[in-house]
Amino acid sequence: MGIEQKVVIITGASQGIGAALVNAYRNRHYRVVANSRSIKPHSDPDVLAVAGDISQPQTAQRVIDAALERFGRIDSLVNNAGIFVAKPFTEYSETDYAAMLGTNLAGFFHLTQLTVAEMVKQHCGHVVNITAALVDQPTSALPAALAAMTKGGLNAVTRSLAIEYASRGVRFNAVAPGVVRTPLHPAHKHEALAKLHPVGRIGEVEDIAEAVLYLESASFVTGEIMHVDGGRNVGF
């Protein structure tokens, strides 16, 4: 089958990085299964919107079933859905803890497990996890221990699965962004957040989409954690 027939699942696809990923993959002629809690039906017949909370196992199953029923295959998965709550460690609530583990880790687990089972049947596939640069370069200016814990878990499992499935044709990589211009960060904070990056600016959603597409086409790359953070990962 040609590249125009390939299918990617993208979570957290209704805005920000997720919406940019939908556009980027469509520009590569992929068919897209787009998930988020609030996603609306898409005017493009090659974009299938599946609404639902990805932390719930039944949502993951609906996404997989819809992808196979509509498009007949799954070639790639981008686990983009995530919750980021920055606050001092002792101020996190049980609600914060449950929400971040549910979306950042359970959401990854349920959907990736089902997706990889389909990819193994094809002996090919690619999974990209969107993590966070602060896992490797925490800063006192932005305390976010639960984000580091959950996104750090995704970094670790990316490497583990890359080894486990290397001989079965399925690749696993991650993109670790710095601060990116999305609805998560109000405009009045952008100038201060830019100072967290050596290049002196915050990232754009297109920066992350370009990195994901590089990994998509880099067939000899697996187990990689690609930092797209304006140099933050090497120091400041």
C-alpha positions in Angstrom: 0.0 0.0 0.0 1.2 3.5 -0.7 1.9 6.2 1.9 -1.3 7.9 1.0 -3.1 5.0 2.5 -1.3 4.9 5.9 -3.3 5.6 9.0 -2.2 7.4 12.2 -4.0 7.7 15.5 -3.4 11.0 17.4 -4.7 11.7 20.9 -5.2 15.1 22.3 -6.0 16.1 18.8 -8.5 19.0 19.1 -6.1 21.8 19.8 -2.4 22.8 20.3 0.2 20.3 19.3 -2.5 17.7 18.6 -4.2 19.8 16.0 -0.9 20.7 14.4 -0.1 17.0 14.2 -3.4 16.3 12.4 -2.5 18.9 9.8 1.0 17.7 9.4 0.1 14.1 8.9 -2.7 15.0 6.5 0.0 17.0 4.5 1.9 13.7 4.3 -1.3 12.1 2.9 -2.0 10.0 6.0 -5.5 9.2 7.1 -6.0 10.3 10.7 -8.0 9.0 13.6 -8.2 12.0 15.9 -9.2 11.7 19.6 -9.9 14.1 22.4 -12.6 14.6 25.0 -14.1 17.4 23.1 -13.2 16.8 19.5 -15.9 17.6 16.9 -16.6 15.8 13.6 -14.1 16.8 10.9 -15.0 18.1 7.4 -12.1 16.1 5.9 -13.4 12.5 5.1 -9.9 11.2 5.8 -10.0 12.5 9.4 -12.1 10.4 11.7 -12.9 12.1 15.0 -13.5 9.8 18.0 -14.5 11.7 21.1 -13.8 10.3 24.6 -11.5 10.3 27.6 -8.4 8.4 26.7 -7.7 7.5 30.3 -10.7 5.1 30.1 -10.1 1.6 28.5 -13.4 1.7 26.7 -12.3 4.8 24.8 -9.1 3.2 23.7 -11.1 0.2 22.4 -13.5 2.5 20.5 -10.6 4.3 18.9 -9.1 1.1 17.7 -12.4 -0.3 16.5 -13.2 2.9 14.6 -9.8 3.0 12.9 -10.0 -0.6 11.7 -13.6 -0.3 10.6 -13.1 3.0 8.7 -9.6 2.6 7.4 -8.7 -1.1 7.8 -5.2 -0.6 9.3 -3.1 1.3 11.8 0.4 2.3 10.9 1.3 5.0 13.6 0.2 6.2 16.9 1.1 9.5 18.5 0.3 9.6 22.2 0.0 13.3 22.5 -2.8 13.7 25.1 -1.5 14.9 28.4 -2.2 16.9 31.5 0.4 19.3 32.9 0.0 20.8 36.3 2.8 22.9 37.7 2.8 23.6 41.4 5.0 22.8 44.5 5.0 19.1 45.3 3.2 19.5 48.7 0.4 21.4 47.0 -0.7 18.6 44.6 -4.1 17.2 45.4 -5.5 13.7 45.0 -7.5 15.0 42.1 -4.3 16.3 40.4 -2.6 12.9 41.0 -5.5 10.9 39.6 -6.0 13.1 36.6 -2.3 13.1 35.6 -1.8 9.4 36.1 -5.0 8.7 34.3 -4.3 10.7 31.1 -0.5 10.6 31.0 0.0 7.0 31.9 -3.2 5.0 31.8 -4.2 6.7 28.5 -0.8 5.7 27.0 -1.1 2.1 28.3 -4.6 1.2 27.2 -4.3 2.6 23.6 -0.8 1.6 23.0 -1.3 -2.0 24.1 -4.2 -2.4 21.7 -2.4 -0.5 18.9 0.8 -2.6 19.1 -1.2 -5.8 18.9 -2.4 -4.7 15.5 1.0 -3.4 14.4 2.6 -6.8 15.2 0.2 -8.5 12.9 1.5 -6.2 10.1 5.1 -6.5 11.3 5.4 -2.8 11.1 4.4 0.3 13.0 5.6 3.4 14.8 4.6 4.8 18.2 5.6 8.3 19.3 5.1 9.6 22.8 5.0 13.3 23.6 6.8 13.7 26.9 8.5 16.8 28.4 12.0 18.3 28.4 11.7 19.0 32.2 12.1 15.3 32.9 15.8 15.7 32.2 16.2 19.4 33.0 14.0 20.3 36.0 14.0 23.9 37.1 13.1 25.6 40.4 11.3 28.3 38.3 8.7 25.7 37.3 8.1 23.0 39.9 6.2 20.2 38.3 7.1 16.9 40.0 4.0 15.0 38.9 4.5 16.0 35.3 8.2 14.8 35.6 7.1 11.5 37.2 4.4 10.7 34.5 6.3 12.0 31.5 9.5 10.4 32.8 7.7 7.1 32.9 6.9 7.6 29.2 10.5 8.2 28.4 11.5 5.0 30.2 8.8 2.8 28.6 9.7 4.2 25.1 13.2 2.7 25.5 11.9 -0.5 27.0 9.3 -1.1 24.2 11.8 -0.1 21.5 14.0 -3.1 22.6 11.1 -5.5 23.1 9.6 -4.9 19.6 12.7 -4.1 17.5 12.7 -7.5 15.9 9.0 -7.4 15.2 9.0 -4.3 13.1 7.5 -1.8 15.5 9.5 1.3 16.5 9.0 3.5 19.6 10.3 7.0 20.0 9.5 10.1 22.0 9.6 13.9 21.5 10.3 15.9 24.6 9.2 19.5 24.1 10.1 22.6 26.1 7.4 25.2 26.6 5.3 25.4 23.5 2.8 28.2 22.5 -0.5 26.5 23.2 -3.8 27.4 25.0 -2.1 25.9 28.1 0.1 28.9 28.5 -1.6 32.4 28.5 0.0 35.0 26.3 1.0 37.2 29.2 3.4 34.5 30.4 5.1 33.9 27.1 7.9 36.4 27.7 8.9 34.9 31.0 8.6 31.3 29.7 10.9 32.2 26.8 13.7 32.8 29.3 13.6 29.2 30.2 15.2 28.3 26.8 18.7 29.2 25.7 17.4 30.2 22.2 15.3 32.9 23.9 11.8 31.9 22.7 9.1 29.3 23.4 8.4 26.6 20.9 5.7 26.6 18.3 3.4 23.6 17.7 4.9 23.2 14.2 8.3 22.6 15.8 6.9 19.6 17.6 5.0 18.3 14.5 8.2 18.6 12.4 10.1 16.5 14.9 7.4 13.8 15.0 7.4 13.6 11.2 11.2 13.3 11.2 10.9 10.3 13.5 8.1 8.9 11.3 10.4 8.8 8.3 13.5 7.8 10.1 13.2 4.0 9.8 16.6 3.3 11.5 15.7 5.3 14.6 14.0 3.6 17.6 14.2 4.2 21.3 15.1 7.8 20.8 14.0 10.7 23.1 14.3 13.7 20.9 14.4 17.0 22.8 12.7 19.9 21.0 13.3 22.5 23.7 15.4 25.3 22.4 18.6 23.8 23.9 17.2 23.5 27.4 18.3 19.9 27.7 22.0 20.7 27.5 21.9 23.4 30.2 21.3 27.1 30.7 
